[in-house]
């Protein structure tokens, strides 16, 4: 972040193959040469095939990311090039007791192959993902500038809340992945710890307070490595409040309140470190502990996708099925932005895209989770042949949406 630099900043993410032995400086030089050859592009763009030997041998993809739908002239932009490889290892578990099978948290090294592509797959109202990135960038900037946190307060705590199935947990993982790439020039790698809240309120009730302390001691060891940025995810944070309320109602041992207090104390201790970000989610906002809500700098509502969001989700699904040749032959589908530019005019080339828009409209109210499952259900229930034309698949999707809406109505009405 440069003060006084008026040039727009463009982020370019370079995914290097895991077996590559190329120097980062060489990769960077060849990426700059590639960008110079394509001086002007429109919005986000990704290269996956290269003519140049070094890129062909060492690079999976070069992507211009987080750009608006407008022309980008590389000559008049400030370029931030982020070069990364993916960690292929799956999650390990942070266990707290040597003699007990108690997994308190899952732990990933970032950027992780498992989280690759989640950021792009999540579609929200415009600005949500950018705001979250900007928030973390500012926390880093304030730390760099040694801003006195007693005078200007920030806690490095993010709370994402909203109905189930809207991708809050996935967004936390994607945000951590994106930031570990975006901040790769200052941190060698990222650590991601997903705390299992329910294991803290388990049958080990009399030990729960100690378990919280032990878990945060392990997290503190990760934070002590200043070459790493550490993300701590506490899912369904309202379960902490449930424990406190049950205690006050006299239905749970008083240990429950000690666990909650212990957790809040530990969070207060680790948030003082500049290389930690605490991410939390909740499905039931009104039940969150006020003492916790007060600690969150950003309280972001994540709702069901809009019609445009649904269309974009379906578009990415259909592009994937065409890439895998399940939908064959490949046919052009327009983005919602392109349809708007065409004034939604009906023609032979826009026909399939407009049908998909109608299906997206009909799908309003379905959760993001249900939307991503829908193309699979369409194929399983209404296609029943290995490959299918786009036209037939759109009919199958329409049937699948009708079925999903009918099932949802049956659940609501208790049928």
C-alpha positions, 0 to 999 in steps of 0.5 A: 500500500503506497501513499500518494501512488495514484496508479490503480493496483492490479493483482496477478497470481502466479501458480507455480507447479509443485515440482518446479525448481525455477527461481522466483525472479526468473518466473517473475521476469517471464510473467512480466514479459507475458503481460507486456505481450497482452497489454490490454485485457478486460476484467479478470483473466487467466492464462493456463497455456503458454508459448514460452518454454519457462512458463510452459515447464514451471507455471500452472496458471497466471491470473489477473484477479479481483478486477472490475469489468473494465479494460485494464492497461498494464502500462498504466497500472501498478502490478503486484505479482504474487508467486505461489505453490500449493501445499499438497498435504491434507490437514493434520490434527492438533490433539491435546491429550496424549492418552485421549483421542480428542481432536481439538482442531484441524491444521493446514499449511497454506496455500493448500491444494484443498482450498484452491479455487474456493475463493473464485467459486463463492459468489456474493453481493459485489464488494463483500470479498474485497472489503474483507481483503481490504480489512486484513490489509489495513490491519497489517499496514497499521501494524507496520506503521506501529499505530498505537492500538490503545489509541486506535483499536482493532482486534484482528477478529472477523465475524461472518454471520447469516443463514446456514448453507451460504458458504461462511466457513468456505469463505473463511478458508478461501480468505485465509488462502487468498491472504497467504498468497497476497502476503507471500512477500512478507510471510513465507507461508500460512497456517490455518487452524480450524477449532472444533468448538464442540470438542471443547464442550465434550464429555471432558467437562471438568477438563474443558478450561484446561483444554482451551488453555492447552489448545491456545498454547499450541496455537501460540507456538505457531504464532511465535514463528514470525515467518508465518501468518496464522489464521484461527477459525472458530465455527458456529461461535454461538455454541459458546453462548449456548454453554454460557446461557445453559450455565446461567439457567442452571442446566449445565455445570459451572465449568461451561462459563469457565470455558467461555471465559477462558476462550475469550481471555486466550483470544485477547492474548493472541490478537496482540500479535501482528501475524494472527487473524481470528475468523469466526462464523455464526448461523444464529446471530441473536444468540452470539455472546455480546462479549464476543461480538464486541471483539469483532472488528467486522461483522459481515452478513453473508446472505443467500445469493442474488439472482446475478449470484445464482446465475454466476454460480450456475455459469461456473458449474456449466463451464466445468461440465463443458470442460470435462465434456459431460456437456458436449459439444461446448457452446458459448454462454454469456456472463450476466454483465455481457447479457446486460450489455446486450440489453438481454436481447433474444437471439440465436447466440443468447438463447441458452444464456437467457434460459439459464437466467430464467432458471436462476430466477426460479432458484432464488431462495435456495442456499449456495450449498443447494445451488452447487449440488443442483447440476449433479442432481440434474444429471443424476435424475433427469439426464441419465446418459454419460454426455448431454447437449447444453440444451437438454441439460438446461431442461434437466436443470429446470426439472431439478430446480422444480424438484428442489423447490417442491422438497423445500416446501414439503419440509416447511409444511411438514409433509 
